[in-house]
Amino acid sequence: MQKLLGDKYHVPVGVENDGKAAALAEMWLGALKDVTSGEMLTLGSEVGGGIVVNDQLIHGAHFKAGKLSFMRYDSQCKDWSGLLDKLAQQLI
């Protein structure tokens, strides 16, 4: 998408997820302006956000930094093993 739009309109184009984009906007003109390190939380269909450390947006090794929500993998599971299995799969 970045290349397609950039080539079509001859402008620089960046693509970012909504939580990280919200953090960038807050760094620019909002609550994170002049804050060296902080967190932006977004509430919607998921709980997400963006993490800022030393004035830099953190993406993480798998671009999941700031993504805070997840669902229990197996609702019948009485302990947290279903959740941990699902989380481990997302990190791979």
C-alpha positions as CSV (number, residue, x, y, z in Angstrom):
1,M,0.0,0.0,0.0
2,Q,2.8,2.4,0.9
3,K,4.5,2.0,-2.5
4,L,1.2,2.0,-4.5
5,L,0.0,5.3,-3.0
6,G,3.5,6.9,-3.0
7,D,3.9,6.0,-6.7
8,K,0.4,7.2,-7.6
9,Y,0.5,10.5,-5.8
10,H,4.3,11.2,-5.8
11,V,4.4,11.9,-2.1
12,P,6.0,10.1,0.8
13,V,3.6,7.6,2.4
14,G,3.8,5.8,5.7
15,V,1.7,3.0,7.1
16,E,1.1,2.5,10.8
17,N,-1.5,0.7,13.0
18,D,-4.1,2.8,14.8
19,G,-2.7,2.5,18.3
20,K,0.8,3.5,17.2
21,A,-0.6,6.3,15.0
22,A,-2.5,7.6,18.0
23,A,0.7,7.7,20.0
24,L,2.4,9.6,17.2
25,A,-0.4,12.1,17.1
26,E,-0.2,12.6,20.9
27,M,3.6,13.1,20.6
28,W,3.0,15.7,17.9
29,L,0.2,17.8,19.5
30,G,-1.3,16.0,22.5
31,A,-0.7,14.6,25.9
32,L,2.7,13.0,24.9
33,K,4.1,16.3,23.6
34,D,7.3,17.1,25.4
35,V,7.2,13.7,27.2
36,T,10.3,11.6,26.7
37,S,8.8,8.2,27.6
38,G,5.1,7.3,27.9
39,E,2.2,5.1,26.7
40,M,-0.9,5.8,24.7
41,L,-3.8,3.5,25.2
42,T,-6.6,3.1,22.6
43,L,-9.9,1.5,23.4
44,G,-12.0,0.0,20.6
45,S,-12.5,-3.5,19.3
46,E,-9.2,-4.2,21.1
47,V,-7.0,-2.6,23.7
48,G,-4.0,-1.3,21.9
49,G,-1.7,1.6,22.0
50,G,1.8,2.9,21.4
51,I,4.9,3.0,23.6
52,V,7.3,5.9,23.4
53,V,10.8,5.5,24.8
54,N,13.4,8.3,24.5
55,D,11.2,10.2,22.0
56,Q,11.0,7.1,19.7
57,L,7.9,5.0,19.0
58,I,8.7,1.4,19.8
59,H,7.5,-1.3,17.3
60,G,9.0,-4.4,18.9
61,A,10.7,-7.3,17.2
62,H,7.3,-8.5,15.8
63,F,5.6,-5.1,15.5
64,K,3.4,-6.0,18.5
65,A,4.7,-3.5,21.1
66,G,1.8,-1.7,22.6
67,K,-0.7,-4.3,21.6
68,L,-2.3,-5.1,24.9
69,S,-5.4,-7.1,24.3
70,F,-5.9,-10.7,23.6
71,M,-8.7,-13.2,24.2
72,R,-8.7,-16.5,26.0
73,Y,-7.9,-19.2,23.4
74,D,-10.1,-21.8,25.0
75,S,-13.1,-20.6,27.0
76,Q,-13.4,-24.0,28.6
77,C,-9.9,-23.9,30.0
78,K,-10.0,-23.4,33.8
79,D,-6.5,-22.0,34.1
80,W,-4.5,-19.6,31.9
81,S,-2.8,-22.2,29.8
82,G,-5.1,-21.5,26.8
83,L,-4.2,-17.8,27.0
84,L,-0.5,-18.5,27.3
85,D,-0.6,-20.9,24.3
86,K,-2.3,-18.2,22.2
87,L,0.1,-15.5,23.3
88,A,3.1,-17.7,22.5
89,Q,1.7,-18.4,19.0
90,Q,1.3,-14.6,18.4
91,L,4.9,-14.0,19.4
92,I,6.4,-16.6,17.0
